[in-house]
Amino acid sequence: MFMIRTLHKWFGLILGLQMLLWSVSGAMMALLDHHKVSGEGSIREVAPVVLPLDTLPLAQVVQAVGEPVLKLRLKPLGQGQVYEATTASGVKLVDATTGALVPIDAKKAGALAAAAFAGSEGVASIRKVETADVESRDAELPAWRVEFEDEDRTTLFMSEATGEMVSVRNDTWRLWDIFWMIHIMDYTDRANFNHPLIITVATGVFWLALSGGILLFRSFRRQDFAYIVDPIERLREKRSKA
């Protein structure tokens, strides 16, 4: 019993600090405005799609692609319309009226991001992201990272393949992500909540609760509850004599 009591004390100290971190990080994630975290207020509403009258026939679109097309769809891109052609080698964008291929380079990505951004601030920086990092871990890569000059450092990730916005980040999300990292105890990828560290800690918490239950029953004696038990026993004695 002495060993259980000693281990319970030290496990309680160590795991108690982690449970405090869980509580604080969970509370902060709940308190942060989820609209700001998602960045939805930083994006313009999508304008109604108006199909151009001089849209190219599908045969010319396939010819412009230059290889067999597995899937084809017409979609808005910036101020115009493009055909998004999926081929065995990847996705190609074809201007819906001229038939020219539309590459998503840094200039085009910046223009598309600026058109999607609801703020009035300009673009601070544009760079290509090919390897997933903390900010782009859920985005379709490769993509262009377009950061704006607003107070929240809003950042849009624009797919190099499709030109579509694939992720929105800002300082509110970055703060939320720190608390998320602490909460799931994934200090590298910030994506896995089923890793060995958290399983070990959760097992330790279970043992802490189990040992606490054992100590609870071993620590109390009948006299600790005399003020409750004695009146009940006296009442029973009176009823039995009657």
N, C-alpha and C positions, 0 to 999 in steps of 0.2 A: 504493500500500500504506500509505503514511503516513496518508492520509485515512481509509482503512478502520480503521486502528488507533486513530486519534483519535476517530472516531465511535463505534467499538465501546466505547471507554473511557467516554465520556460517556453513551451509551445504556445501558451496563451499570450505571452509577451511578443513573441516573434510574429505569430499569425494574427495577433490583434492589430499590429501595425498594418499588415496587408489588408485586413478587413476594413480598417479605417480608410486606406487608399481606395478600396472598392466603393465604400460609401460616398467618399468625397467625389471621386471621378463619376460615379453614377449620378449623383445629384447635379454636378456641373453639366453633364450631358443633357440632363432633363431641363435644366434652367436656360441653356442657350436656345435662342429662337431657331426652331428648325427651318423656318423659311429663309433665314439668313445663312444657316449652315448649308442648305441645299443650293443657295445662290439663285433661287427662282426669281427673286425681285430684280436681279441684274440682267435678265434676258427679256428681250422684246417679245411681244406676242406675235405668233406666226401670221403673216398676212394671208388673206384668201388667195388661193392659187388661180391664176388666169392663164389658160392655155393659149399659146401664140397661134395665130391663124396659119402661119407658114411653117408649121412643124414638118420636119423631114419625114419622108416615108421610111418605114422600118428597113426596107431593103438597102437604102442608102446609109442608114445608121450602121447596119451590119458591115457594109463595105468600108465605112470609115473606121470601124473597130479593127478590121484586118485579120480577124481570127474568129473561129466559131463562138457564138454567144450562147451561154447556158441560161442566162436570165437577163431580162431587160425591163427597166422601168423608167418612166418619165417623172422628173421631180424638179422642184424649184431649187435654184442655187444662186444666191445673191439676188441680182436684179433680173436674171434670166431663167431659162429652163434648160436642163440637160437630160440626156439619156444616161442612165447608170447601167453599164453593160458588165455583167459578171462573166468572165472567161476562165479558162483553165489556168491562165497565168496571173489572174487577179482581176481587179476592178478597173475599168476605164470609163472616163466621163467624156461624152460627146455633146457638143453644143447642139441644141434641138433645132436651131434654124440654119446654122452654117455648116454643120457636120465636122467642125474642127475639134480635135482633141483638147480637153481642158485639163491641164496639169495643175495640181494644188501645190504651188511653190510658196515661199515665205510671203511674197507680196499678196498673192491671192488669199492665203490663209488669214493674213492681217485684215484684208478688206472684208472677208466673210465674218470674221470675229467682230470687227467694228460695226458691221450691219446688224449683228445679233445682240450686241451690247446695249443695254438700256440707258447707260450713263452718258454724260457728255464729255468725259475725260478721254484723252488720246491714248494711243498705244505706247507703252513704256519699253517693251522688248518682245522680240519674237525669236524663238529657237526651236530647232527640231529635236524631238524626243523619240529615240528608237528603243531604249531599254527602260523597262518599268522601274519607277522609283516610288517614293512614298506618295507623292501627289498624283502620279499617273497610273497607279497600280490597277485601277479598274477601267482604264481607258483602252480603246482600240489603238494599237500602235502599228507602225510609226504615226506620229501626230505632231502638229505644230503647237507649241505652247505660246499663247499670246497673252501677255500680262498688260493690264491697264494701269493708269496713273491715279485711280481713285483711292480713297482712304483705306478701303478694305482689300486693296491689291487684288481685285478680281482677275482671275486667270481662266481663259477658255482654251480647251484643247480641241483642235480641229483636225479631223482625220485626214491624213495625206492621201488616202485612197478615195474616199467619198466626198470630202469637203464638209462633212457634217460635224456639228459640235458633239463631242463624245464625253465631255466632262467639264464641270464648272468647279473652280476652287476659289477660296478667298480666305482672309485672315480669320474669320469666324470659324470656317471649316477647319483651318489649321489648328486653332485652339481646341476645337471639339476633337480633332484627331489625336491630340496629345492625351486628352482624358480617355479616349477610346483605347489607346495604346496601354495606358496604365490599367484600365479596367480589365482588358483581356490578357495582360501581361505578355504581349507579343511585342518586344522592344526592337524588332528588326523589320519585319514585313507589315506589322500592324493589321494582319488579316486573319490569322489563325487563332481561334479560341478553343482549340482542342489539342494543344501541344503538351509535351511532357511536364513543363514547369507548372502550368496551371492545374494539371491533373495531380501532380505531387502536392501542391498547396491545398487543393480541394480534399485530397485524402487526409492530409494533416488536420484540416478543419473538422472532418468527420471523426477522426480519432480524438480530437479535442472535445467534441461534443459527447462522445462515448465515455471518455474518462471523466468528464465533468459529471455525467449522470451517475457513474459509479461512486465518485467522491460525494455526490449529493446525498445518496442514501447511506453512505458510511459516516457522514459527518454529523447527522442529526440523531438525537436521542429522544426518547419519549418525553422527558421533562421539558424539552424545547417547545413542545406543543401542549403543555399541561393546561394552559389557560383556555384551550379549546377542548381538549379531551376530558378533563376533570368534570366540567359542568354536564357534559353529555353522559358520563358514567353515573353521576349523582342522579340525573333525571331518570336513567334506566333503573337504578336501585329503588327509587321511589315508586315507580310504576310496578316493579316486580313485587314490592311489599304490599301495594294496594291490591 
